[in-house]
Amino acid sequence: MFNNIQNTLKSFAKFIFWLSVVLTVIWSVIIIDSNAKLNVHYYKYNINILIRFIQPIVLFLGGTISSFLIYGLGEIIEVLKNIDRKLNSNNDNSNEQY
């Protein structure tokens, strides 16, 4: 797990993204259903109704941004491991020449 941490982080980021998408859809359906049971026209200017519509958007954006950051960290680790591998192979070749 820790030898290949970049792929673990990338997989975790994909999981977080799709989890946020699924939870956003479920939460939106719940909000639409609960608002349909209420008389939305009567509560048109109620702040609770507005907050209910903003929650799925914030959930989706939070999951997306965090998954981008986690995936980016995995990419950075992968690039750094490639650089380290190339530097070590160059050092091995230069030691053999002398």
C-alpha positions as CSV (number, residue, x, y, z in Angstrom):
1,M,0.0,0.0,0.0
2,F,2.7,2.5,0.9
3,N,5.2,1.3,-1.8
4,N,2.7,2.5,-4.5
5,I,1.2,5.4,-2.6
6,Q,0.7,7.6,-5.7
7,N,-1.8,5.1,-7.2
8,T,-3.5,4.7,-3.8
9,L,-4.0,8.4,-3.6
10,K,-5.3,8.7,-7.1
11,S,-7.7,5.8,-6.5
12,F,-8.9,7.5,-3.3
13,A,-9.4,10.8,-5.1
14,K,-11.5,9.1,-7.7
15,F,-13.5,7.4,-4.9
16,I,-14.1,10.7,-3.1
17,F,-15.2,12.4,-6.4
18,W,-17.7,9.7,-7.3
19,L,-18.9,9.5,-3.7
20,S,-19.6,13.2,-3.7
21,V,-21.5,12.9,-7.0
22,V,-23.7,10.1,-5.7
23,L,-24.3,11.8,-2.4
24,T,-25.2,15.1,-4.2
25,V,-27.7,13.3,-6.4
26,I,-29.2,11.5,-3.4
27,W,-29.3,14.7,-1.3
28,S,-30.9,16.6,-4.2
29,V,-33.6,14.0,-4.6
30,I,-34.3,14.2,-0.8
31,I,-34.5,18.0,-0.9
32,I,-36.8,18.0,-4.0
33,D,-39.0,15.4,-2.3
34,S,-39.2,17.3,1.0
35,N,-39.9,20.6,-0.8
36,A,-42.6,18.9,-2.8
37,K,-44.3,17.8,0.4
38,L,-44.1,21.4,1.7
39,N,-45.9,24.2,0.0
40,V,-42.8,25.8,-1.6
41,H,-44.8,28.7,-2.9
42,Y,-45.8,29.6,0.6
43,Y,-42.2,29.3,1.9
44,K,-40.7,31.0,-1.2
45,Y,-38.6,33.5,0.8
46,N,-37.7,31.3,3.7
47,I,-34.0,31.1,4.3
48,N,-34.2,27.4,5.2
49,I,-35.4,26.6,1.7
50,L,-32.5,28.6,0.2
51,I,-30.0,26.8,2.4
52,R,-31.4,23.4,1.4
53,F,-30.8,24.2,-2.3
54,I,-27.2,25.4,-1.6
55,Q,-26.2,22.3,0.4
56,P,-25.9,19.9,-2.6
57,I,-23.9,22.5,-4.5
58,V,-21.5,23.0,-1.6
59,L,-21.2,19.2,-1.1
60,F,-20.4,18.7,-4.8
61,L,-17.9,21.5,-4.9
62,G,-16.2,20.4,-1.7
63,G,-15.9,16.8,-2.9
64,T,-14.6,17.9,-6.3
65,I,-12.0,20.3,-5.0
66,S,-10.7,17.9,-2.4
67,S,-10.5,15.1,-4.9
68,F,-8.5,17.4,-7.3
69,L,-6.1,18.2,-4.5
70,I,-5.6,14.6,-3.5
71,Y,-5.2,13.5,-7.1
72,G,-2.7,16.3,-7.7
73,L,-0.7,15.1,-4.6
74,G,-0.6,11.6,-6.1
75,E,0.7,13.1,-9.4
76,I,3.4,15.0,-7.6
77,I,4.5,11.9,-5.8
78,E,4.6,10.0,-9.0
79,V,6.7,12.6,-10.8
80,L,9.1,12.9,-7.9
81,K,9.6,9.1,-7.9
82,N,10.3,9.2,-11.6
83,I,12.8,12.0,-11.1
84,D,14.5,10.1,-8.3
85,R,14.6,6.9,-10.3
86,K,16.3,8.8,-13.2
87,L,18.8,10.5,-11.0
88,N,19.7,7.3,-9.3
89,S,20.1,5.5,-12.7
90,N,22.4,8.4,-13.9
91,N,24.5,8.2,-10.7
92,D,24.9,4.5,-11.3
93,N,26.0,5.0,-14.9
94,S,28.4,7.8,-14.0
95,N,30.1,5.7,-11.2
96,E,30.7,2.9,-13.7
97,Q,32.5,5.2,-16.1
98,Y,35.2,6.2,-13.7
